Amino acid sequence: MKMKFRTFVIAVGMLLTLPGIARADEGMWLLNLIGKNYADMQKAGFKLTPEDIYSINQNCIKDAIVGLGNDGQPFWHFCTGEIISDQGLISTNHHCGYGKLQEHSTVAHDYLRDGFWAYSKDQELPNPGLTASVLVRIEDVTEQVKAVLSDDMSEADREKAISEISDKIAKKAKEKDGDKYDASVRSMFNGNQFFLFVHLIYKDVRLVGAPPSSMGKFGGDTDNWMWPRHTCDFSLFRIYTAPDGSPAPYSENNVPLRPKHHLPVSIKGIQDGDFAMVMGFPGTTDRFITSYGLEETMNITNKLVYEIRTVKINVLREQMAASQETRIKYASKYASCSNYWKNAHEANIALKKLNTMQVKRDIEKDYTNWARGKDAKYGQALNRIKQGYADRAIYQEASQYLVEGLLTGPELAWRGYRTGRNLIAIAERYGDDPDQRDQLYNQFKTIMATFYKDYDEATEKKLIAAMYAYTFDNIDPRFCPQFLTNAYKKYKGDWNKYANDLVDHSIFRNKETFDKFMQKPNVKAIAKDPVYQVGEAIYEAYIEVNSNVPQESADNLERGIRDFVDGILQMNEGKKFLCPDANSTIRLTYGNVKAYDPRDAVSYSYYTTLTGVMEKENPNSSEFEVPARLKELYAAKDFGRYANAKGELPTCFITTNDITGGNSGSPVMDAEGNLIGLAFDGNSEAMSGDIDFEENLQRCICLDARYMLFVIDKFAGARNLIEEMTIVK
C-alpha cells in the first residue's frame, strides 16, 4: 500500500533518564501551567509570583516577549526578542537580525562589515515581511478536541477532525477577542493534549542597530556551539503600530509601540549560582524519541546533513573569500547553512559520548513492563514505531540527498522551476486578460529581482557542479534522478562543463537574461528551458521518493508515537510534572548561573570578559578580527558603569537553562524579572540536548547585558537608545 505524500514532523523526545525522574533545570514550560513549578522556582531563587510571569488580567513579563517570524507563517518563530523600552525597542541576537542587515547592505553601505546604528527614529530601516508576535493568552482545549476523536479513526480521519475542530476553536477565539488578534490550536505531547494560543502580530518592525559582524559573529564557525565565548551577539529593532496602537503594515504614519510591559536592564552583575530564567519561542525538541527514531536521526539525518553541507560550505567559503560582493550576497545563506551543519555533527558526537541510545532502550524496557496488562494499544506502540521507521529508512536517506544536494544546495533549478511553473499558470489562466496577466507577471519580476540581489552566477555554477556530482556519486542508484545519469554520460563526468552549459543556456541565468525574457514572455520557451527542466526533474524525484513510503509506515509512526507518549504520561502521573516538546510556542525555563567541568582536568568559569576578545584576536582570520575602536576602549579601560567589581567588562556567561533553536535572542532574566542577558547558543558537550537533557553538562550561552549596553553606549555612541531604556543597578 502506498501513501499520498504529506509533510509531517515527528517531534518526540524524552525528558527522563528513567521514567518518573525529572532532572534539575530541565523543561520548557507552558506559561499558563507555571504555577505547578512555583515551589521549585522559589527554591532556585525566584522572587516573583506566577502572575508576574503570565496573567490575562494584569500586565506581566509575557507582554514584553516577542516571537520573530515571517509574514504568512504567523505561528512559527525563527527567533525571540524582548521589549526593553516603553517605546517598543526590542533586543535580539545579531544572528537573528543578520538576514535583515544583509538585505540592507551594499558594497557602498556594508552594514554587515561596519554595523548599523540609528541615532534617531527617522533613520530606522523598515523590513517588509518581518513580524513580531506577542502572546495574549493560552487556553487548554484538550477536551474540546478529544470530543471529536476516537481510537478507531484512521490517522487521516483523525488529522482531518483535529484540523476542523481547531479551526472552529480559533475562529471563535478571534470573534471573542477581535479581528486584530490571531489564534491557533497547537498539539502537545504528540496529539495527547491541545492548547489555544492567541497573539497580537505586529507587521512593522524596523532595524535600529547592530555591531559589526566582527563583533556580532566573533569566533565564527570555530567558536560556534563552544564555550568559552566572547561573541557580541545582539541587534536592535523597534515595533511600530498604527496611531491607535493596533498592529498595522508599514506606514510613515505609524508610531512606536507603547507596550504593556518592558524589561528593565540590569547592570548589577551576576554571580555563580544566581537564579536565571529564559522566556522565548523554542523551535522543536525530540525528548520522547525512541531508540528507533534516534537511530534514524543519527545515522541518516545528522550524518547526511553534515556530509552534504560540507560540500556546499567549502564552495561558499572559497567564493566569499575572493569577493566582497559575493560575501555580502551569501553571508546570510552561509550562516544558515553552517549553523545546522555544525549542530548535526556535534549532536552525533555528544549522543555517542553520552550513550543516549542505551538510555532510550532502558526507558523502552521500563515502558514495556508498565504496558503489560494495559490496553493493547500501549503494548503495540513500540512495535508500530519500530516498523514505521524500518519501512521508510531507504526513502528517508534518498530524500535527504535530494533535499540537501539538489533542492536546497544550489538554488537556481528549484527557483527557476517554481517561477516558470507560475508564469505558465498565469499565461494559461489569464491569456484573455492581458492587464491581469501583466500585473501578475510584474509581481514575479519583483520576486526574482529580490532573488538575484543575493545571487552570483559563478558561485551558482560551482555549487551545481560540486553538489550534483556528490549526489550522483552517493545516492542509492534506485533513486538517482535520470537527468543526473544523462549528464554524467554526456559530459563524461565533467560536472563543471555541465554546470556551465546548464546555466548559460537558461533564461534564468541572471537578472539580465530573465528581465529580457520577461519583455516578451513565452511559455513554450519556459517549458524547454534546461534549468526549468532540471528543477522539475528534481521536484518529481523528491515527490516520487516520498510517495513510495508505505502509508502504513506513516500511520504506524503517528499512532505508535502518540500511544507511547500517552503511556509515558500515565507512568508519571502523580510524580514530577512533565513538559511537552517545544513546538515554537512560548515557554519558560528556569535554572541558575553555573560553571562546569567538561572533561578531566578542565574547568570552565561561568563568565568571560573583553580580555578574552583581545587574547583571541587574529588579524589573519576573518573569524577573530577586533575593530580598532573596541581596542581603543579596552586599552583605556573605558568601560563606564558597565564594568564589574574587578574592573573587568563581562562579555558572556552560562546558565543551566534548557533552550533550543528559536530561543535565540531570548531574554535571560534574574529573580526580579530584570534583563541580565540574551540567550544565543548551547555548548558542544551537550549537543544531544534536544533529545536528552544532560544536567551536568548542558549550558545556555548568553550575552551579558552589560556588554550590549557598553557597545551601544561607548562603542557606537547611541545615547539616544540608552536614554530610553530602564537601566537598574
N, C-alpha and C positions, 0 to 999 in steps of 0.2 A: 504494500500500500504506500502511495506517495503522498506527500503533503504539499499543499499550496504554500509557497514560501511566505513567511511573515517574520518580521524582526521582533525578537523578544530578548529581554535581559534577565538572566538568572542571577539575582543578587542574593547569594546565600552564604552566610559566614557563621562562625562560631564564637560566642562570647566567652567560652569557658574552657579551661583546661580539662576539667571533668564536670559533667552536668551538676548544677547546683552550687558551684563555687565560682563566683564572680571575682574579678581581680581589681585591685586598687586603681582608681583613676580611670577605669575603662568605662566607655559608654558615651554615645552621642544621644542625649536625652531629649525627648519631646518637651517643649516648654510648658504645655498645659498639665503635664504629669510630674513636673519637677518637685512638687511637694513630697512625693514619695521618697525623694533623695535628701530631703532637707536636713535630717539629723546627721547624715554622713557629710554633707557640705559644711555644716557647723563644726563638726569635728576637724575638718580640713582647714578651718579658719574663716569661713564665710560669715559676714556680719550683717547682711541684709535679710529680707524676707522673700519667700517665693513670689509674692505680689510685686515686689520691686523688680523682678525679672519679667514676669508675664502677668498681665491683667487686662481685662477688656473694659474695666471701669475707671482706671486711672492711668496717667502717663507713667511709662516704665521703660526699662532698658530695651525691650524688644522694639520700641518705637525708634531707636537710634541705629538699628542693624539693617543693612540693605543687602539684597542679593543682586549682583550684577549679572545681567543677561542680555539677550538679543531680542529685538522686536520680532514677534512671530513665534518665539519659544518662551512664553511668559513664565512658565513654571520650571524652567531648567536654568540653573545659575552656574556660570563658569568661575566666579569668584565672589568674595564677600567684601563689603566695605562697612564703614561706621561713620555716623554723622558726628562731627567734632566741633560744630559751632551752631549758634542759633540762626545762621544764615545758609544752612544747607550744605556746608562744606563737608566733604567726605574724604577719608583716607582709605587707601587700599594698597596692595603691593605694586611695586614697579612692574613686575612681570604681568600683572593683571591689566595695567594701563599700557603695556608695551605695544600692543597692536594699534592703539589709537595714536600713540607717539609716532609709530611708523607711518600711519596713514597721513599724518600732518607733515611729515618730514620730506624735504627735498635736498638736493645737493647744496643749494644755497642756504637753506634753513634746516640743518640736520639736528633735530631735537633728540634723536637717539644718541648722537655723539655729544651734544652740548647741553642737553637738558632743556627744560621749558619752564618759565615762570610768568604768571600773570600778576602784574603789580597793581592792577585794577580790574574790576569785573568786566569792563568792555574789552579786555584783552583775552578773556577766556574763550576757548575754542569749542564749538558745537560738535557733537558726534552722532550723526544720524544712525539710528538702529540700536544704540546703546540704551539699556533700560536699568532702572533701579527699583527693586521691589521691597516694600515694607509690609511686614505681617500685621494684619488687623486682628484676626482671631483664628483659633483652632477648635474643631468640634469633633468628638468621637461619633461616627455614623455607622459603626460596625453592624449594629442590629438592623438598621435600615437596609444595608446592602445584603446582609446574610438572609434577610427575609425573602429575597427573590432567588436564592440559591438552594441547590440540593446536591447530595453526593452522587446521585445517579445521572447528573448532567454530563454531557461531553465537555471537553475543555473548550471547544469552540463556542458551545452554547453558554457555558459559564462566563466566558470572556465577554460575549455579547450582552448578557444580562447585567454584568457589572458595569459595562460601559453605559448602558441605557439608564440604570438607576443612578449612576454617578452624575450623568448629565442632568437628570431631573433635580438631584440634590443641589448641584452647583447653580442651576438656573433659579431655583427657589431662594438660594442664599443671595444671589445678585438682586433679585426682586425685593428682598428684605432690606439689604444694605444699600442698594443704589447702583446705578449703572457705572459709576466711576470705579467700582470695585471689580476685581477678578477673583473667581473662585474655582477650585479644583478639588476633586476627591482623590486621595493618594492611598495606595495599598501599603500596608505594613506587615512584617512577618510573613512575606511571600503569600499574600492573599488570605491571611487569617484575621487581620484587623484592617479597618478603613477609617481615615480621618479627612475631614473637610478643612481646607486651608483657604482663607480669604486674604487677599493682598490689595494694597494700592500699588500700582505700577507706574512709575514716573518715566517719561519718554524724552525729557530734555535734560541731558546730563553732559556737562561741559568740562573740558580739561582745564585744570587750574595750575598744576605744577608737577615737576618730576626732576630728580637729579640726573646728571648724565649717566649713560649706561655703564661707564667705567666704575661708577659707584653703585647704581641700581642693580647691575648684574656682576658686581665684583666677585671674582672667583670662577665665573663661567661654568662650563661643564665639569671642570676639575673639582670645584667645591660643591657642586650641586649634590644634594642629599647627604652632605657631610657636616660634621662638627669637629673642631671649632669653625665658626663662621663670622664673616665681617661685612656682609652684604647690606647695603643701604636700600633695602627693598621696599620702597614706598612711592606712591604717586597720589596726587590730589585731584578730585573732581568736585563739581558742585551741582546739586539738583535745582532745577528751575521749575516753576509751576505757572499756571495761569494766574492772573491778578487775584482771583478768589481763592487761591491755594489749592486748586484741584489739578490733577495730572493733565498735561497738555503737550502736544508736539512742539517742536522748537518754534519759537516766535520771538522777535525782537521786543515784543511787549511783555514777555514772561518775566517773572520776578524770582529771586532766590527763595527756596523753600523755607518756611518757618516751621521747624519740626516740633513735634510734641515733646521730644527729649533729645538732648545731645550729650555725648560723653565728655566729662571733664578729663583733661590730660594731666597725668601726674608726673611731676619731676622729683618726687620724694625718693625714688630709688627702690630697689628690691634686694632681698636677702635670700639665701638658700633656705628653703622651707616655707617661704611665703605662699599664701593661697593665691591661686590663679584660675580664672575661668575664661573659656572661649565660647563665643556665640557666633554662629555662621551657618552657611548652607553647604555642608559636606556632600560631595557627589555620590559616590557609591562605595559601600564596603561589602565584603563577602564572608561575614563571620560565621554563617551557618553552613558553609560549603562542606561537602562530604569529601572523603578521600578520592572518590571517583572524579568529582569536579576539580579537585586540586591537581590531580594528575593531568587533566586537560589544560588547566591554567599554566602549569609549569612547563610541560613538555610540548605543548602546541602554541598557546597564545603568547606567553612571555618569551619563549625561546625564539619563535619566528619573528616577533616584533623586533627583538634586539638584532637578530641576524640580518633581516631585510633592511631595517632602517640604518644599519651601519653602512650599507652601500650608498644610500641617499645622503647621509651625513658627510661621508667622505667627499662626494661630489660637491655638495654645497660649501663645505669648508674651503676647498680649493678655489671655487669660483668667487666666493665672497672675499677671500683674501686678496684676490687680484684686482678688485674694482670696488671703489666706494659706492658707486651707483648700484651695483649688484648687491652689496652688503645691505644697503638700505632696503632694497626691494625684498630681499629674502630674510631679513632679520627676524620678523615675527614668525614666519614659516619655520625657520630653523629652530627657534626657541621652542615652538610647539612640538616639533618632531623629536628634538633631542631630549626633552624633559621625560617623556614616556619611554623613550629608548633606554635611558639610564635606569629609570624606575623599574622596568621589566627585568633588566639584568641584575640589579641589586636585590630585587624581591626574590628572585630564584636563589641567589646566594644565601640570603637570610632564611628562607624557608628550609633549605637543606641543612644549614648550620643549626637551626633551632629544632630540627626533626619534627616539623609540623605534620608531616604525613602520618607519623605514628600517633601524634596527639589526636588527629582526626579518627584514626582507626580505633583508638581507645574509647572515644566518645561513641562511635558506632557500636562497639561491643556493649557498652552500658545501655545504649538505646535499645538494642536487640533484646537484652534481658528484660528491660522495662516493658517492651511491646508484647511479650508473651502473655496470653490471656486477655489482651485488649482487643478492640475492634480490628478486624482483619486488615483494614487499610493501613494501619500502623506497621504491621508485620510485613506488608508488601512494599512499603515505601522505599527501603534501601535497594531492593531488587529492581524496582522500577527505575530508580536513579542510575544504578549500575548499567542496566540495559540501555537506557536512554543515551548515556554518554558513549557507550561502546558502539551503538548504531550510527552515531553521527561523526565519529572520530576522523575518518578519512575525508569527509566533506568539510569538516571544520578546518583541517590542515590546508586543503586546497583553497578554501575561502580566504584564509589568511594571506596566501601568496597572491591571490587575485586582488584583494583589497590593498595590501601594503605595497605590493610590487607593481601593480598596473593601474588600479583606480586612483589611489591617493599618493603614489610615488611621484611619477611625472604627472603634470596637471592637464596638459593640452588636450589629450584624447577625450577624457571624460568631460571636460569643459566644452570642447567642440561638439561632441555628440549631444549633450543636453541643449546647447544653444541651437544647433542645427535642427534638432527634433522640434523645438518650439517654433522656429522660423517656418518650418514646413507646415506645422499645425495651423499657424496663423494664416499662411497663404491659402490653405485648403478651406479654412472656415470663413475667412473674410475676403476671399478673392473678388467678391462682388461689392465690397465696401472698402474702397481704397483709403478713405480717410481713417477708418478704424484700423485697417491693416497697417498703414504707415505710422499711426500713433503707437501701436504695439511694437513695430519694428524699431522705432526710436527708443523705446524702453530697453530693448535688448542691446542697442548700440551703447546706451549708458552703462548697462551692466557689464558689457565686455570692455568698455573703457576703464572701468574700475579694475577688472581682472588684469588688463595689460599694464596698468600702472605698476603692478608688482610682479611683472613677468619679464624674463630675459630669454631671448630666443636661443642664444648659445648655451645657456645653462640648461634649458629645457632639452635640447638635443643631447647633452651629456647625460642627463637623468634618464632619458628614454633609452639610450644605448646601454647604460650600466644596469638599469633595473629590469629592462626587458630581457637582457642576457641572463641576469641572475635568476629571474623567474623561470625562464626556459630551461636552464640547467638544473633547477632544483624541484620544480613542481612535479607531482605524480603525472607521468605522461598521459594517463587516462583523462586528466582534467586540463591538459595544456590547450589553450585556445589555438585553433588551426592557423590563425594569422601569424603566430609566432613560429610555428613549424615551417610555414611557407617562407617567411622572411629569412629564417636560418638557411634554408636550402638555396633561395635565390641569391642571397648575398654571401653565401659560403662562410657564415659565421662572422662577417664583418658588420657588427652591430652599429658602429659609428656611421658607416656608409648608409645603412638602412635608416638610421635616425635622421641623417641629413636629407635624404630623399623624401622621407615621410613628411617632414616639416616644410621643406622647400616647395613642395607641390600642393600645399594646402592653403585654402582661403583663410584659415585660422592662424597662419604662420606668425603674424604680428598685427599690431593695430592698423598699420598702413594697408596691408592686404585685406584685412577684414572690412575696414571703412570703405575701401574701393569697391569691394564686392557689394556692400550694402547700398551703394549708389544705384545699382540695378540688380536687386536680389533675384536669384534663380534657384528654385527648389530642386531642379534636376541636378544642378551643379553641386548642391549640398549633398545629395544622396550619393554622388560619385566621388566626393572629397575623401582622400585617403585617411586623414585624421578622423573625420566623422565615422568612416567605416571601421577604423580600429576601435574607437570609443564604443561603437555599437557592439562590436565583437566581444570586447571586454565585459560590457554590461550583460550581454546574453550569456556569456560563460559563467559569470557570477550568479545570475538567476538560475541557470541550469544546475549548477552545483548545489545551491541551497534548495532547489525544488526537488532534488533527488533524495534529500534527507527523509527517511520514512516518517509519515505523520505520527506513527506510534512512538517514535523517539521523542518528538516534541511533547506529546501527551504524557508519556511516562515521566519526563523530567518535570513538567509543570505540576502534575498530580503528586508525584513522589516527593518532590521538594516541599510542597505545601503540607502534605501529611507529616513528613519528617519534622518540619519546624513546629507544627501543631503539637506533635508528641514532645518535643523538647520543652515547649511552653508548659505542657501539663506536668512534665517531670519536675519542673522548677516551681510549680505553683506553691505558694506559701513560703518560698525561700527568697533568695535575692531577686529583686525586680529586674527583669530583663529588658534590654534595649533593642529596638528594631534596627535593621541595617540602614545605613544612610541612603537617601534617595533624592538628594537636592532639596529637601525640606529643612526648615530652620531647626537647629539643635543647639544644645548647651552641653559642654563638657567641663568638668572641674578637676583640679589637681593642685600641684604645688611646683614652685620653682625648685629644681633639684639637679645637682651634679650627678655624674655617673662614671662607672669604671667599665669601659667597653671590652677590655681584654686584659690578660695578665700583664701586670706592671705598668698599666696605662690608666691614668685618672684624668678626667676632664672637669674643669671648673664649670660653674653654672653661668658664667658671663664672659664676654670678650670686650676688648677696648680698641680705641683708634690706634694704639701702638701696634696691634696685630696687623692692621692695614698697612702700616709703614714697613713692617717686617716682611710682609708678603709681596711688597711691590717688586715688579719685574718689568722693566721698560721693554724687554724683548718679547713679552707675552701680552696679547690683547686682553687676556683674562685678568691680568693683575696690574693694570695701569692706575696711577693715582693722579688726579688733577692737581695742577700747581697750586691752585687756591686752597685746596684741602691741606697740602703740605705746609703752606704758609701758616695757616691757622694752627696746625699741630705744632710747628716749630715755636710759635709764640705762646703755646698753651692757652690760646684764646677760646676757651670753651664756655665762657659765660656762666650762667646759672645751671647749665646742663651737666656739669662735672659731678662726679660722686665725691664722697668724703675724702677719698685718697687723691683727689685732683685728676682722676682719670676721666676720659669721656667713654662711657659704656656704648657699645655698638649693638650687640645681640645678647640674648640669654635663652635658656632652655627650661621647659616645664614638662610635667608628666601628662599634659592634656592629650586626649585622644582625638586626632584630626585626620583628615584625608583630603584629596583633591576637592576643590570647591571651597574649602576653608581658607584658601589663600587670601590674605588681606583681612581675615577675621580679627576682631578686637580681642586682645588679651587684657583682662581686667583684674583689678585687685579686689580685696574683700569688700570694699565700699562701692564697687562699680566704676572706678576710675580707669581710664585707659593707661596701661603701662607698656603696651607693645602691640605689634602686629604679627600674627602667625604667618609664616611663609614657607616652611619646609619641615620635613621629617629627617631622621638620621638613618644612615645606611645600615647600621647594625640591626635595625628593626623594620626593614622594608617589607617584612611579612605582615605588617600591622593591619592592612586591610582585610586580612584573612584570619590572623591570630595575634591578638594583642599580647605583647611581651612586657610585663610590668617593670622588669628590672632594667631593660634597655631602651624601651620606647620613649622618645623625646620629641617634643614640639619645638622647633627652632623659631625664634621670634626676634623681630627687630625691636630694639629698645626705643621707646617713645622719645627719650631724651636725645638720641642720635637724630631722629627725624626732626625734632624741633630745632636742634643745633644747625642742621643743614638748611632748613627753611630760613632761620634767623641769621646765622653767622655766615654761612656759605653763599646763600642766594640773596640775602638782604631783603627777603619778602616780609617785612614787618607788618604789612597790611594783613597777612594771614595769621601771624602770631597774635595780633591785637584782637582778632575776632574770636579766638579760642578762649575757653575757660581753663586756665593752667593752675593746678593746685600743687601745693608743697606737702 
